[in-house]
Amino acid sequence: MKFRIACLVISFVAMVIAVVGCSKSGPPSIVAISGVKETVTEVTVGPDGLTSEQRNIVGRLKVDNKPGAVKHLYVFSAYSGQCILYSTVREKVTSSGKRLSPTSVATGNNTSGAVPGFQGVPFAHNGQTQYTGEMLQDDGTYGSSIEYLYWFDERGVYHSHYVSGGQIVHVSSEPMPVKNIIINIESK
């Protein structure tokens, strides 16, 4: 009996040592084919508790959602550098893939099969709770960016622009000193 208790105690102590030892070492580090090992760094945050990247995202969301703001859209030729289109933008340029509701819904419980019992992210649709695998983004929309861009100019006129090869699109909160514009949407 004493031998059994001693074995149990030793087994328990060995298990505790193994668990503590494993938790301290963590997962194995990732090594590239070249032999370079994964590294970790410490990122310093500002007095607001945010990193520079987080602060930029917060700033962009504030600028993009400022009611009544006017921005300036320029399309430049990547070949000549010439400005081929200019327009004011009321508040924000939006990509065509953006939506106010998700584009897919779950058809049954745990359609992904990844997590037992997981139905997806709930959202309201026609007064019912539906589930989707999509997440509501920081700007309050679903979907992806760019197939074409659309915007309303400061006069309220709607514009859409299909970006194709050879174009550089630039949106600014202040007008730029562009000398020559081929198509000025603001000209009356």
N, C-alpha and C positions, 0 to 999 in steps of 0.2 A: 504494500500500500504506500509506504513512504517512497519507494522507488518510482511508482506511478506519479505521485504528486511531484517529485523532483523532476521527472521527465516532462510533465506538463508545464512546470515553471520554466524549465530551460527552453522548451519549445516556444513558450509565450515570449520570453525575453529575446530569443533569437528572431522571432517574428517582428517584434517591436524594433529591434536594431535594424533589421532588413528594411522595414517600412520607413524608418527615420533616415536611413542611409540613402534610400531611393529618392525620397522627397527632397533631400538636400542636393543631390546631383542633378536632378531634373532630367528632361529628355535629352537624348544625344544630340550634339550639334550637327548641323547640316554641313557637308563638305562637297564643294564643287569637284568636277572631274579634274580640274587643274590642281586640286589640293588646297585651295583657298577655303578657309572656314568661315562660317556665318559669324557675324559680330553683332554686338548689341551696344547701343550708346544711350546716354542719358540726355533727354531733351529738356532744356531750361524753358520754363514758362514765364510770361511777363507778370506784372503785378495784378493783371486781370485774371490770371489763372489759365490763360490760353497760350497755345503755341503760335508762332507767326502764321502758319498755314491756317489754323482755326480762326485767327483774327482776320485774315484775308477773306475767308469764306463768309464770316459774319458781316464784314464790310461790304462784300459783293451783294449779299442778300439784302442789306439795308439800302444800298444804292439802287439795285434793281427793283425794289418795291417801294420807292419813295413816290407817293402820289403826286402827279403833276410834273414830275421831272421831265426834262427834255434832253435827249442824247443825240448824237450825230453819227450817222452811218456812212462809211466810205467804202467803195469797192475799187480796189486797185488792180491793174493788170500786172501779173507776175512777170510778164515779158518786157513791157515798156516802162513800168513804174507809174504810168499815167492813171489818174483817178477817172474811172469810167462811169461812176455813179455816186451821187450824194443824196442823202435824205436826212431830215430830222426824224427822230424817233420819240414818240410819246411813251415815256416810262421805260419800255424794255423791248428788245428783239427776242422773239420766241421761235424755237425750233418746231417744225411740223409734227414731230413725233410726240410732243407733250400732250397729256390728257388730264382731265379732271377725275377720271375714274380708271381703274386698271383695265387692261385689254384682255385679261383672262381671269376666269374664276375656277375654283376647285369644283369638280363634279361629284365628289363624294368624300367621305372621311379619309384623310391621309392619302391623298392621291399621289403625293411624292414618294411615299414609302420610306422616307428618310428617318422620321421620328414617329414612333408609335403614338397614335392619338392626336398628332398635329394636323390641324385642318387648314392652316394658313393664317394669313393676316385678315382679321374681320373688317368689313366695310359695309356701309348701308347702301342698298340698291332696291328701289321701288318699295321702300318701307320694310324690307327684309334684310337680315344679316346674311351676307355672302362671305366667302373666303377666297383670298387670292395669294399667290406666291410673290406678288409684287409688293414693294414697300413704297409708302408715300414719301416723296423726297422732301428735302429741306425747303424747297420753294412751294410746297403744297400741291405738287403735281405728280403724276405717274408718267412713265414713258422715257424715251431716249431723245438724244439731241441730234439735230441736223439731218435733214433730207433737203428741206428748204427752210428758209427763214421767213418769218412774217412779222409785220409791225404796223402800227398806226403812226402817221406823222403828227406833228403838233397841230395840224388843222383837222385831224381825225380821219384822214384818208388812209385806207387800208392798202398795204403793199405786201407782196411776197416775192422772194428772190431765190431762185434755184442756183445753188453754188455748184459750179462745174470747174473743170481744169483751168488753170491760169488765173484764178481770182484770189485776191487776198482781201478778206472782209475785216474791217476795223470799226469798232463802235467806241465812241468817246463821250464822256460827260461834258466836254468842252469842244467848241469848233476848232478845227485845225487849219493852219494857213496853207491851204491847197491852192496853187496858182491857176490851174486849168482843170475844169471838170467837163467831161464830155456830155453827160446827162445829169442835169440838176433838177431833181424832182420838185424842188422848192420854187423853181422859176414859174411864174404865173403866165 
